[in-house]
Amino acid sequence: MEKLVAIHRNHFGDIISFVTSEGRVISYRKALMEAEGGLLDGVHAKVDIDGIVYLMPDMEQSFDHYPNLF
């Protein structure tokens, strides 16, 4: 199964896209949809107290340890 292996952040520090183990560059929204559909390994969708859905790595607290795409 495909995994997320790198990130790309905007100038505010927000993650805007990911690189997958297959070499695809996908938007945060696309990664979220694929995680919810069970197509990505190692991440899951989580809902915060305000009802906003976001991505979380399964074994880590954040994506901070992922290498930067650019």
N, C-alpha and C positions, 0 to 999 in steps of 0.2 A: 504494500500500500504506500502511496505517496506521502511524504512528510514535508514540513516546512523547514528550510535549512538556513535561510538568511532573510533579513528585513531591509526595508528602505524607509527612512523617516523624513518628514518634511522639516522645514526650518524651525517649526515649533516643537519638534521632538516627537510628534505623533507618528505612529506607524501607518504608512499609506499603502505599502505593498510588500509582498513576500516572494521569495524564490523557493520553488519546490525541489524536491530531490530529483525530479525529472527535468529540471531546467526551466520550467515555466515561470514567468513573472506574472503574478496575479494580484489583483487589488485586495485590500483588506476585506471589502464587502464580499468579493468572490470567495476568498478563503473562509469567511464566516459561513457562507452558504454551503460550501463544500464540507466544512466541519460538521454543520448541522445535518447534512445528508449522509454522514459517515464515510466520506470519500478521502479524508485526510487522517493520517495516523499521528498520534502524539499531541493533539490539541482537542479542545472541546469548547463549545459555546456556553457561556455563563451569563446569567441575568443579574444585574446589580439591583440595589434597593429602589432605584428610580425606574426599573423596568427596561433599562438599556441592555441589549445583548452585546457581548464582546467576546473576543477570543482569549483563551488561557492555555498555556502549555500544560500537559498532563503532569509532568514531573517537576516543574519549576514554578516559581512565584510570578515570573514575568518573562518577557522576551529579551531582556537586557543582555543575556549571554550569547544571543544569536549574532553572527557577524553581519556587518552592514553591507548592503548590496552595492552602494556607490560610495 
